[in-house]
Amino acid sequence: MQPEITRELFDKVILPVYSPAKFIPVKGKGSRVWDQDGNEYIDFAGGIAVNALGHCHPRLINALHQQSEQLWHVSNVFTNEPALRLAKKIIDNTFADRVFFANSGAEANEAAFKLARYYAAEKYSPYKTKIIAFYQSFHGRTFFTVSVGGQAKYSDGFGPKPADIIHVPFNDLNAVKAVMDDHTCAVVLEPVQGEGGLTSATPEFLKGVRALCDQYNALLVFDEVQCGMGRTGSLYTYQQYDVVPDILTSAKALGGGFPISAMLTTNEIASVMHPGVHGTTYGGNPLACAVGCEAFDIINTPEVIQGVEKRRAIFIEQLESINDKFKVFREYRGKGLLLGAELQPKFHSKAREFLNVASECKVMILNAGPNVLRFTPSLIISEDEIKEGMNRLSTAVEKVVNS
């Protein structure tokens, strides 16, 4: 007998590391989602910046269907056509010469950090191992990536952490200078901090860090897991800064909802690697790469990329309308459709409450820390859906303010 699938079943069978909403989504189309009872929601969360083309985009469905009838998996004992096609698309549109595919942002970052240390050891010294990262950063949940991430709440309690990782304040070039030396192998950062409150790097900061990396023969690693793939109004965010990293990681929207990630780098840096140094069973999976190719072709168009800023303007206009009534927002953060609304001090620590009440009002949003509401919708969400979702959010805000 099959068990009844309810939200209560989650609490019995799933490891208690999440606290999901009370409803269970069962169907999605575009920027709308339906739950088990047929209730309709407007999706401003996008699976945490994953569903860049909404739910069940017909071209992604077709790509998955076609590939599913040809080849699902062969491992990396062999290569496959979709992986090579996607790698070529990425290389043709970025600084990169080489690509490594994995399945999640954490895995891409794990590969990036390992490569940075391996390159430094091979080219300079086995003692050139220091990684400089930033407070409030987030790079994944493996032990290495969570240690590089600048939020102790995610890394404490698991025993001794990987050594030689230094954290300094974000956007503080002097702080980087104070800890940078010849033992530094890499500086790791998100051009827009995602989980850390949607703080954008300043151009001066990124250019200064790039210069320091060049001075000390360290690699500059950009984590664009969340802010990449059109999310901020360019294919990758580094392209807005006139600063080129040595390694870049991409995931989330890369597969439009199908799990896939990539680490990008140059021929020079890739040259130290050889078979067996790193790997993954599922990386470059034909199904994932076939969907990734189609998602890449849709996102990497002027229509989608240029539409990001137009949609951001509509979001902010609607948020301002809500703010005129309820005085809840202090400022707007992030870039493009990686958008944050910081709460006024009187509402600090209530971001999760706003999120929960929004769900009750049939609109799906996120938080970025305790004080920021986060919006990462489909890059092709319609103006009508934005306005309808914002009307529902306005109802939720009113409920929280008056509670």
C-alpha positions as CSV (number, residue, x, y, z in Angstrom):
1,M,0.0,0.0,0.0
2,Q,1.4,3.4,-1.0
3,P,1.7,6.0,1.8
4,E,-0.4,9.1,1.6
5,I,1.9,11.9,0.4
6,T,1.4,14.8,2.7
7,R,3.6,17.5,4.2
8,E,3.5,15.6,7.5
9,L,5.2,12.7,5.8
10,F,8.2,14.9,5.2
11,D,8.8,15.3,8.9
12,K,8.9,11.5,9.3
13,V,11.1,10.4,6.4
14,I,13.4,13.3,5.4
15,L,16.5,14.3,7.3
16,P,15.5,17.3,9.3
17,V,17.9,19.8,7.6
18,Y,15.1,21.8,5.8
19,S,11.9,23.5,6.9
20,P,9.8,23.6,3.7
21,A,6.5,25.4,3.2
22,K,3.3,23.8,4.4
23,F,2.1,23.1,0.8
24,I,3.5,20.6,-1.7
25,P,4.0,21.9,-5.3
26,V,2.9,19.3,-7.8
27,K,2.8,21.2,-11.1
28,G,4.5,24.2,-12.7
29,K,4.1,26.1,-15.9
30,G,6.0,29.2,-16.7
31,S,5.9,31.4,-13.5
32,R,2.9,29.7,-12.0
33,V,2.9,26.7,-9.6
34,W,0.0,24.5,-8.4
35,D,-0.2,22.5,-5.1
36,Q,-1.9,19.3,-4.2
37,D,-5.2,21.0,-3.7
38,G,-5.1,22.9,-7.0
39,N,-4.1,26.3,-5.4
40,E,-2.2,28.5,-7.8
41,Y,1.0,30.4,-6.8
42,I,3.1,33.1,-8.5
43,D,6.7,32.0,-8.4
44,F,9.2,34.7,-7.6
45,A,11.7,32.2,-6.1
46,G,12.6,30.3,-9.3
47,G,13.9,27.3,-7.3
48,I,16.5,29.6,-5.8
49,A,17.6,31.2,-9.2
50,V,17.5,27.8,-11.0
51,N,14.3,28.0,-13.1
52,A,15.6,30.9,-15.2
53,L,13.1,30.0,-18.0
54,G,10.2,29.2,-15.6
55,H,8.7,25.7,-15.2
56,C,8.4,23.2,-18.0
57,H,9.7,25.4,-20.8
58,P,8.6,23.5,-24.0
59,R,12.0,23.7,-25.6
60,L,13.7,22.2,-22.5
61,I,11.0,19.5,-22.3
62,N,11.7,18.7,-26.0
63,A,15.5,18.6,-25.5
64,L,15.1,16.2,-22.5
65,H,12.6,14.0,-24.3
66,Q,14.8,13.6,-27.4
67,Q,17.9,12.9,-25.3
68,S,16.1,10.5,-23.1
69,E,15.4,8.2,-26.1
70,Q,19.1,8.2,-27.1
71,L,21.6,8.1,-24.2
72,W,21.2,8.7,-20.5
73,H,24.5,8.0,-18.9
74,V,28.0,6.6,-19.8
75,S,30.2,7.9,-17.0
76,N,33.5,9.7,-17.7
77,V,35.2,6.5,-19.0
78,F,33.6,7.8,-22.2
79,T,32.6,11.2,-23.5
80,N,29.4,12.2,-25.1
81,E,28.1,14.7,-27.7
82,P,25.8,16.9,-25.5
83,A,28.7,17.5,-23.1
84,L,31.0,18.6,-25.9
85,R,28.4,20.8,-27.4
86,L,27.7,22.6,-24.1
87,A,31.4,23.0,-23.4
88,K,31.9,24.6,-26.8
89,K,29.0,27.0,-26.3
90,I,30.4,28.1,-22.9
91,I,33.9,28.5,-24.2
92,D,32.7,30.5,-27.3
93,N,30.9,33.0,-25.0
94,T,33.3,33.5,-22.1
95,F,37.0,33.9,-21.2
96,A,37.3,30.1,-20.7
97,D,39.3,27.6,-22.7
98,R,38.4,24.5,-20.6
99,V,35.3,23.3,-18.8
100,F,34.7,20.7,-16.1
101,F,31.1,19.5,-15.6
102,A,29.7,18.4,-12.3
103,N,26.2,18.3,-10.8
104,S,25.9,21.1,-8.3
105,G,27.3,24.5,-7.4
106,A,29.1,23.0,-4.4
107,E,30.8,20.4,-6.6
108,A,31.9,23.1,-9.2
109,N,33.3,25.2,-6.3
110,E,35.0,22.1,-4.8
111,A,36.7,21.5,-8.1
112,A,37.7,25.2,-8.4
113,F,39.3,25.3,-5.0
114,K,41.1,22.1,-5.5
115,L,42.4,23.3,-8.9
116,A,43.6,26.6,-7.4
117,R,45.6,24.8,-4.7
118,Y,46.9,22.2,-7.1
119,Y,48.0,24.8,-9.7
120,A,49.8,26.8,-7.0
121,A,51.6,23.7,-5.7
122,E,52.6,22.5,-9.2
123,K,53.7,26.0,-10.5
124,Y,55.1,27.7,-7.4
125,S,55.3,25.9,-4.0
126,P,53.5,23.2,-2.0
127,Y,53.2,25.8,0.8
128,K,51.2,28.3,-1.4
129,T,47.9,27.2,-0.1
130,K,46.2,30.2,1.5
131,I,42.6,30.9,0.3
132,I,41.2,34.4,1.0
133,A,37.4,34.5,1.1
134,F,34.8,36.8,2.5
135,Y,32.4,37.1,5.4
136,Q,28.8,36.4,4.5
137,S,29.8,34.5,1.4
138,F,28.3,31.1,0.5
139,H,30.0,28.5,-1.8
140,G,28.2,25.2,-1.1
141,R,27.7,22.5,1.5
142,T,30.7,20.2,1.0
143,F,33.1,20.4,3.9
144,F,35.7,22.4,1.8
145,T,33.2,24.8,0.3
146,V,31.3,25.4,3.5
147,S,34.7,26.2,5.2
148,V,35.6,28.7,2.4
149,G,32.1,30.2,2.8
150,G,32.1,33.0,5.3
151,Q,29.2,32.0,7.5
152,A,30.3,29.9,10.6
153,K,26.8,28.7,11.2
154,Y,27.1,26.4,8.2
155,S,30.5,25.0,9.0
156,D,30.7,24.8,12.8
157,G,30.2,21.5,14.6
158,F,31.7,19.2,12.1
159,G,35.2,18.9,13.5
160,P,38.5,20.4,12.3
161,K,38.0,22.5,9.2
162,P,40.4,22.6,6.2
163,A,43.3,24.8,7.1
164,D,44.7,28.0,5.6
165,I,41.4,29.7,4.8
166,I,41.2,33.4,5.8
167,H,38.0,35.5,5.8
168,V,37.9,39.3,5.5
169,P,35.1,41.9,5.0
170,F,33.6,42.0,1.5
171,N,34.3,45.1,-0.6
172,D,37.2,46.0,1.7
173,L,40.3,46.1,-0.4
174,N,42.6,47.1,2.4
175,A,41.5,44.1,4.4
176,V,42.5,41.9,1.4
177,K,45.9,43.7,1.2
178,A,46.5,43.1,4.9
179,V,46.3,39.3,4.5
180,M,47.6,38.8,0.9
181,D,51.1,37.4,0.6
182,D,53.2,35.0,-1.5
183,H,51.5,32.0,0.2
184,T,48.1,33.0,-1.2
185,C,46.9,30.6,-3.9
186,A,43.5,32.2,-4.5
187,V,41.0,34.9,-3.7
188,V,37.4,33.5,-3.9
189,L,34.3,35.7,-4.2
190,E,30.8,36.1,-5.5
191,P,30.4,39.2,-7.6
192,V,27.0,39.5,-6.0
193,Q,26.8,37.7,-2.6
194,G,23.7,35.5,-2.8
195,E,22.9,34.0,0.6
196,G,24.8,36.8,2.3
197,G,22.2,39.5,1.6
198,L,22.7,40.3,-2.1
199,T,25.6,42.7,-1.7
200,S,27.2,43.6,-5.0
201,A,31.0,44.0,-5.4
202,T,32.1,47.5,-6.3
203,P,34.1,47.9,-9.5
204,E,37.0,49.4,-7.6
205,F,37.1,46.4,-5.2
206,L,37.1,43.8,-8.0
207,K,39.8,45.6,-10.0
208,G,41.9,46.0,-6.9
209,V,41.6,42.3,-6.1
210,R,42.5,41.4,-9.6
211,A,45.6,43.5,-9.4
212,L,46.6,41.9,-6.0
213,C,46.1,38.4,-7.5
214,D,48.4,39.3,-10.4
215,Q,51.0,40.8,-8.0
216,Y,51.1,37.7,-5.8
217,N,50.6,35.0,-8.5
218,A,47.3,34.0,-7.0
219,L,44.2,33.0,-8.9
220,L,41.0,35.0,-8.9
221,V,38.0,32.7,-8.5
222,F,34.5,34.0,-9.2
223,D,31.6,32.0,-7.9
224,E,28.7,32.8,-10.3
225,V,26.6,29.8,-9.3
226,Q,23.7,32.1,-8.4
227,C,24.5,35.4,-10.3
228,G,25.5,33.8,-13.6
229,M,23.6,32.7,-16.7
230,G,21.8,35.9,-17.4
231,R,20.6,36.5,-13.9
232,T,22.1,40.0,-13.5
233,G,21.7,41.3,-17.0
234,S,24.7,39.8,-18.8
235,L,25.6,36.2,-19.5
236,Y,28.0,36.2,-16.6
237,T,28.3,39.0,-14.1
238,Y,32.1,39.4,-14.5
239,Q,31.3,40.8,-18.0
240,Q,29.8,43.9,-16.4
241,Y,33.0,44.7,-14.4
242,D,35.8,44.6,-17.0
243,V,37.5,42.1,-14.7
244,V,38.3,38.6,-15.9
245,P,38.7,35.8,-13.4
246,D,41.0,32.8,-13.7
247,I,38.4,30.3,-12.7
248,L,34.6,30.7,-12.7
249,T,31.9,28.4,-11.4
250,S,28.4,28.1,-12.9
251,A,25.3,26.1,-11.9
252,K,21.7,26.7,-10.9
253,A,20.3,28.3,-14.1
254,L,22.8,26.5,-16.3
255,G,20.4,23.5,-16.6
256,G,17.2,25.5,-16.3
257,G,16.0,23.1,-13.6
258,F,18.0,20.0,-14.4
259,P,21.0,19.5,-12.1
260,I,24.3,20.5,-13.7
261,S,27.3,22.7,-12.9
262,A,30.5,23.7,-14.6
263,M,33.9,25.0,-13.7
264,L,35.5,27.3,-16.3
265,T,39.2,28.1,-16.6
266,T,42.0,28.8,-19.0
267,N,44.4,26.5,-20.8
268,E,47.3,27.6,-18.7
269,I,45.6,26.8,-15.4
270,A,44.1,23.6,-16.7
271,S,47.5,22.4,-17.9
272,V,48.5,21.1,-14.5
273,M,45.7,18.6,-14.4
274,H,45.8,15.0,-15.7
275,P,43.6,12.0,-15.7
276,G,42.7,10.9,-12.1
277,V,43.5,14.1,-10.3
278,H,39.8,15.0,-10.1
279,G,36.5,13.6,-11.4
280,T,32.9,12.8,-10.9
281,T,30.6,9.9,-12.1
282,Y,27.7,12.0,-13.2
283,G,29.5,15.1,-14.4
284,G,28.7,15.8,-18.1
285,N,25.7,13.6,-18.0
286,P,24.1,13.5,-21.5
287,L,20.6,14.3,-20.2
288,A,21.8,17.3,-18.2
289,C,24.0,18.6,-21.0
290,A,21.3,18.3,-23.6
291,V,18.9,20.4,-21.5
292,G,21.8,22.7,-20.7
293,C,22.5,23.3,-24.4
294,E,18.9,24.3,-25.0
295,A,18.8,26.5,-21.9
296,F,22.0,28.2,-22.9
297,D,20.7,29.0,-26.4
298,I,17.6,30.5,-25.0
299,I,19.1,32.6,-22.2
300,N,22.1,33.8,-24.3
301,T,20.0,36.0,-26.5
302,P,19.5,39.8,-26.6
303,E,15.8,39.3,-26.0
304,V,16.3,37.5,-22.7
305,I,19.4,39.3,-21.5
306,Q,18.2,42.8,-22.2
307,G,14.8,42.0,-20.7
308,V,16.3,41.4,-17.3
309,E,16.8,45.1,-16.5
310,K,13.3,45.9,-17.8
311,R,11.8,43.4,-15.4
312,R,13.9,44.5,-12.5
313,A,12.5,48.1,-13.0
314,I,9.0,46.7,-12.9
315,F,9.8,44.8,-9.7
316,I,11.2,47.8,-8.0
317,E,8.3,50.0,-9.1
318,Q,5.9,47.5,-7.5
319,L,8.0,47.2,-4.4
320,E,8.1,51.0,-4.1
321,S,4.3,51.0,-4.3
322,I,4.1,48.5,-1.4
323,N,6.7,50.5,0.5
324,D,4.6,53.7,0.1
325,K,1.8,52.0,2.0
326,F,3.7,50.0,4.6
327,K,7.2,51.5,5.0
328,V,8.9,48.1,5.2
329,F,11.8,48.4,2.9
330,R,15.0,50.3,3.5
331,E,16.9,49.7,0.1
332,Y,17.1,47.5,-2.9
333,R,20.1,45.3,-3.5
334,G,21.7,43.0,-6.0
335,K,21.7,43.2,-9.8
336,G,19.1,42.4,-12.4
337,L,16.7,39.7,-11.3
338,L,18.9,38.7,-8.4
339,L,17.0,41.3,-6.4
340,G,16.9,42.0,-2.7
341,A,14.7,44.2,-0.6
342,E,16.3,45.0,2.7
343,L,13.8,45.4,5.5
344,Q,13.6,48.5,7.7
345,P,15.3,48.0,11.1
346,K,12.0,47.5,12.9
347,F,11.4,44.5,10.8
348,H,14.9,43.0,11.0
349,S,15.0,39.2,11.7
350,K,11.5,38.9,10.1
351,A,12.4,38.0,6.6
352,R,11.4,34.4,7.1
353,E,8.0,35.5,8.5
354,F,7.4,37.6,5.4
355,L,8.3,34.5,3.3
356,N,5.9,32.2,5.1
357,V,3.0,34.7,5.0
358,A,3.7,35.3,1.3
359,S,3.2,31.5,0.7
360,E,-0.1,31.7,2.5
361,C,-1.0,34.5,0.1
362,K,0.0,32.4,-2.9
363,V,3.2,34.0,-3.9
364,M,6.6,32.2,-3.6
365,I,9.6,34.4,-2.5
366,L,12.9,33.8,-0.7
367,N,15.0,35.4,2.0
368,A,18.7,36.2,1.9
369,G,19.6,36.2,5.6
370,P,17.2,37.4,8.3
371,N,16.8,41.0,7.0
372,V,16.4,40.8,3.2
373,L,13.6,39.5,1.0
374,R,15.0,37.9,-2.2
375,F,13.4,37.6,-5.6
376,T,14.9,35.3,-8.2
377,P,12.1,34.8,-10.7
378,S,12.1,33.4,-14.2
379,L,14.1,35.7,-16.5
380,I,11.1,35.7,-18.9
381,I,8.3,36.3,-16.4
382,S,5.6,38.4,-17.8
383,E,4.7,41.9,-16.6
384,D,1.2,40.8,-15.7
385,E,2.6,38.0,-13.6
386,I,5.0,40.4,-11.8
387,K,2.1,42.7,-11.0
388,E,-0.2,39.9,-9.9
389,G,2.5,38.4,-7.7
390,M,3.2,41.8,-6.2
391,N,-0.5,42.3,-5.3
392,R,-0.4,39.1,-3.4
393,L,2.9,40.1,-1.7
394,S,1.2,43.4,-0.7
395,T,-1.5,41.4,1.0
396,A,1.2,39.4,2.8
397,V,3.1,42.5,3.9
398,E,-0.1,44.1,5.3
399,K,-0.7,40.9,7.3
400,V,2.8,40.9,8.8
401,V,2.8,44.7,9.5
402,N,-0.6,44.4,11.3
403,S,0.2,41.2,13.2
